[in-house]
Amino acid sequence: MPELPEVETIRRALEPALVGRAFDDVEIADARLTRPFDPVVVAAELRGERVEQVDRRGKYLIVRFESGRALLIHLRMTGSLQHARDGLPDDPHRRAVVRLDDGSDVAYRDVRRFGTWLLAEPGELEPYLAARLGDEPLETRLTARRLGGRLAQRRAPIKAAILDQRTLAGVGNIYADEALWRARIHPRRPAGELDDAELARLVRGIRAALRMGIERQGSTLRDYRQPDGTSGDMQREFAVYGRDGEPCPRCGTPIEKIRTAGRGTWFCPTCQPLHIQR
Ligand SMILES: [Zn+2]
């Protein structure tokens, strides 16, 4: 599932292709993409819009238009976007195509069809996002103290708390595990129990994991365009995610897999103890 680093990678790839371009034609072939709105109506509304900026907030990609409107794209499980200058190959999983005014195409494909496109009118976007998303983890506004304030009194496991998009925007299952390993915090520790030093390590760990993901996804995006594109090489760069039984890169203890917050969770039982001696 695309997390902050994947969406940021897509944003960086699309930005030069989209900024300044107008949507000459839009076809939306899947009513699930725009529901509850009629895809034909949404496509017609998008025609003629000119792109001013391509932003990201959490896992949302935001195409801002000169008109003040914005197209809010969430890729969910399997959504992806491709930009093509020489036409598009047949693809049974293509859900939408935007023809730009330079003749190139932006195609949206989604095998499992959970992705969404929402056209926001001027003024609608910020309140929509504010109701759903907490701090951007890579912005300096997020400090250990601020995160501590949001986690205070919460008895939920820390992993569940950082997966909650209203607390932190953009962290998903992979980067939560990697961040907690870097911070040496057990994923089931009650969120409100973390002390100042642990909160500081957690903020650093989240940022480091996300930044590494952004660097690495640069190559994954290129692989993704290949028909047989896999993420096999990428897995080797994770410290814990998906690596049960393999040695912890820091101490050599075999990585364990448990379920936390309903998700597969990987951690090092030595580096990330559940019970802390203070
Ligand atoms: Zn370890």
Boltz pocket constraint, residues with backbone or C-beta under 6 A from the ligand:
constraints:
  - pocket:
      binder: B
      contacts: [[A, 248], [A, 249], [A, 250], [A, 251], [A, 252], [A, 253], [A, 268], [A, 269], [A, 270], [A, 271], [A, 272]]
      max_distance: 6.0
